[in-house]
Amino acid sequence: MSADAVSERDPGLQPERTRLAWRRTTLSGTISAVLAVKTALHGGPSPASLVGCALCCALWLGFLYLAHHRIQALTSPTPPPRLTPRHATAAVLCTVAMAVCGAALVF
């Protein structure tokens, strides 16, 4: 790649793509949480399914909180800060735990 091609790159596109990826992931998590609640309440609620629903919703809210703060950082006029390992780990744990809760509700 030539130096001219590098200088022509618009640095604003990467944060925009990342912001859109966070939005898509948040939408996917929302759909997963809604389907988990629907599955758990189908046929009448049980104490175990209600706990699973509450846990799934709490994890979704945690991920939504993390994603919202990251999206806000990406839309600021200053260059966005790097995603800290702590926030990245929290986002991954929320996602994996929500998947486990959803799987547990299905089985």
SVG drawing of the C-alpha trace seen along z (x, -y; Angstrom):
<svg xmlns="http://www.w3.org/2000/svg" viewBox="-49 -17 53 47">
<polyline fill="none" stroke="black" stroke-width="0.4" points="0.0,0.0 1.4,-3.4 1.8,-6.3 -0.8,-8.2 -3.4,-5.5 -2.7,-5.7 -3.0,-9.4 -6.3,-9.3 -8.0,-7.0 -10.8,-8.7 -10.2,-8.0 -13.8,-8.7 -15.0,-5.5 -13.6,-3.0 -15.4,-4.4 -18.6,-4.6 -18.3,-0.9 -17.5,0.0 -20.5,-1.9 -22.8,-0.2 -21.4,3.2 -22.2,2.4 -25.7,1.5 -26.2,4.7 -24.9,6.7 -27.2,4.9 -30.1,5.7 -29.2,9.3 -29.0,9.5 -32.4,7.8 -34.0,10.4 -32.3,13.2 -33.5,11.9 -37.1,11.5 -37.1,15.0 -35.7,16.4 -38.5,14.8 -41.1,16.0 -39.7,19.5 -39.6,19.5 -43.1,18.2 -44.6,20.5 -46.8,23.1 -46.9,21.1 -44.2,19.7 -42.3,21.8 -39.9,20.5 -36.9,21.8 -38.0,20.2 -38.7,16.9 -35.2,16.9 -33.8,17.7 -35.8,14.8 -34.7,12.4 -31.0,13.4 -31.2,13.2 -32.8,9.7 -30.2,8.5 -27.4,9.7 -29.0,8.0 -29.3,4.8 -25.6,5.1 -24.6,5.5 -26.9,2.7 -25.2,0.4 -21.7,1.3 -22.7,0.9 -24.3,-2.4 -21.2,-3.8 -19.0,-2.5 -21.3,-4.0 -21.2,-7.3 -17.4,-7.2 -17.4,-6.5 -19.7,-9.4 -17.7,-12.0 -15.8,-14.6 -12.4,-13.5 -10.8,-10.2 -12.4,-7.4 -10.4,-5.8 -9.3,-2.2 -11.8,0.4 -10.3,1.4 -9.8,5.1 -12.2,4.8 -15.0,3.5 -14.3,6.1 -14.3,8.9 -17.6,7.7 -19.2,7.5 -18.0,11.0 -19.1,12.5 -22.6,10.9 -22.9,12.3 -21.8,15.8 -23.8,15.9 -26.9,14.7 -26.4,17.5 -26.0,20.1 -29.2,18.8 -31.1,18.9 -29.9,22.5 -30.9,23.5 -34.4,22.1 -34.8,24.1 -33.8,27.4"/>
</svg>
